[in-house]
Amino acid sequence: MVQTDPQADGSAPAAAPPAGEAPAPRRPSLSPSRAADFKTCPLLYRFRTIDRLPERKSLAAVRGTLVHSVLERLYDLPPARRTPENALELLEPAWADLRDEPGIAELFGTAQPDGAETDANAPESVEAWLASAGKLVEKYFALEDPRRIQPEGREQLVEVTLPDGLLLRGYVDRLDVAANGALRVVDYKTGSMPREAFESKALFQMKFYALVLWRTRGVVAAQLKLIYLGDGDALTYAPEETELVRFERTLLAIWSAIERAVATGEFRPNKTRLCGWCDHQALCPSWGGTPPPFPAEAAASAGWRTTLPVSPA
Ligand code: SF4
């Protein structure tokens, strides 16, 4: 995953400019997760990307972040030390870095009088939850031997500006480069492998990275690999250049639709069973709610073109 987006909108902070240079102006960009949002429900895209409404964290999502952090740190160790035991040792420091982030403490039972974070016997205790993350980390070793892998990048920002100006950016969980230059893009998922009918949805994100890498390096990735730690399975795919050309056209079409929606402020809701996971039902017309007025001013200052009235600066 490019799984854990360092920013809430899935985009990342730009790399620091050279000393003495002004930072590049912020401008809208497309990440795999935000493109997927728009495809799923344009109004969800608006709430997340334009309104930037807060969303609740979930135990499953935070566990995903924790496991990603452990697998990233695992590759800081010398190859011979990348064992399951040492990986499990990385859980505590990774958790120490995560536990104070906003919204995380509230996911667990209240602190105990003896100073413990939670009641260790409760099913939602930190201890039980950490143990479940540990099981996912252990499963990783059934799928790959990290002693034999030397990644070129981990949690690596990849970005490219397409000829028509669309900025694509995202984070690759792991990028491997073979001695002959062949690229492998790896993404860790803490859930289970999707059924065949949903494979293309899972591969959308991976093709996005393949497209950016092809456009920046001129090399079509030899393998896109999704590792599902939930059931210990993996999905691999070898994209072709013609496919990436088509995929680029798809992204451009999605981007045109997003730009039209921002220009007019019209983001239609798309009610599906995925609404069950949406934090914004109370503001959604499909569920009897009313969205807040479109924040044209915020959109304009974030670099979007809008035809809606914006107060002069
Ligand atoms: S509740 Fe459903 S239709 Fe409404 S914004 Fe969320 S995903 Fe879209």
Residues whose N, C-alpha, C, O or C-beta is under 5 A from the ligand:
A	BS01	SF4	C41 L43 L44 P269 N270 K271 C275 C278 H280 Q281 C284 S286
